Amino acid sequence: MIEIKFKGRGGQGAVIASEVLGRAFFLEGRYPQCFSLFGGERRGAPVAGFLRVDDEPILLKCQIKNPNQLIIFDLSLIDEEEILQEVKPEGEILINTSLGIDSFRRLRRFRIGLVDAGLIARNAGLGATLNTAMLGAYARLTSLVRMETLIEAVKAVVPAKIEANVRALREANEQTAVYEREIEK
């Protein structure tokens, strides 16, 4: 089973991203389970989306505490100590940032993907909505879902601005920098 946590702010599309990715995994014959966590304030407040994926039906009904993968939509939500304790040792982290890998030295024990999803989304005409750009980057980082399936899922779950969303998906997939984990000596 793969457990994924999406961290973002209301309006960035983290919760929708978990739904789109869940749909893509379902279209590829896997079993997804999506849920979200947000308070009364949605626009700009921290939100989290969660997704479990397995080859068998999922019977768990609890929150994800130690994800295999962490997808961070907003750099201000990075708490390195929390990440080091929370993400499984073999985990992968995807970060929306314009910074280089040297800014994330302490996280190098994880496989890391870096993408400027904000710039990609704005250039595609999506404003601050980063979900499709982050999903394109996720496909590049993990190779767990095909781009064609993601495009089909986007069309089903996010039917507005399809061309812009597909553009952001493809551009982020091409522009994501992937860094293998550094083995501690």
PyMOL commands that set and color helices and strands:
alter all, ss='L'
color gray80, all
select helices_A, chain A and resi 14-27+75-77+80-86+101-107+117-123+131-142+147-157+162-175
alter helices_A, ss='H'
color red, helices_A
select strands_A, chain A and resi 2-9+31-38+46-54+69-72+92-96+111-115+177-179
alter strands_A, ss='S'
color yellow, strands_A
deselect
rebuild
show_as cartoon
